[in-house]
Amino acid sequence: ERSGKMNLTFSGFWFCLALLLPCQAATAGDIVVITHSGIAVTPDEVKDIYTGEKQFSGSTQLIPVDNAALQEDFLSAFMQMDTVKYNRLWTKKLFRDGLSQPAIKPGDAAVSAFVRRTAGAIGYVSTVPPGVKIIQIRSVQ
């Protein structure tokens, strides 16, 4: 049984390597940060993007979007803040810097579709969608 399990793991590795796809899988209770395939963002930059501190990736303007269904969990897990503090931060950014708070999409499907079709887009979802880059997966359980 042990060697059978090893063969499955080994063959799964080669399958992923052959497809040149990241083999990250989200499980229930995960939040997956995704970007448009044309931009380069690191996990360390996510907080700066969602606070308006990082606005460009190269020459591409970053366009963060919030997911209404996951916003509270995302803010807690990635930003270490609640909705009130987040909204307060963006109110200050609006008046001080003229920056607008990220748009809010209703759920995973809307966020995934927006990120796939919008250059510079970054968002977060609960499952890994096709056609986007995965930046980070965090469990919120």
Salt bridges, closest charged atoms under 4 A:
GLU45 OE2 - LYS54 NZ 3.43
GLU53 OE2 - LYS93 NZ 2.34
ASP97 OD2 - LYS93 NZ 3.90
ASP97 OD1 - ARG96 NE 3.65
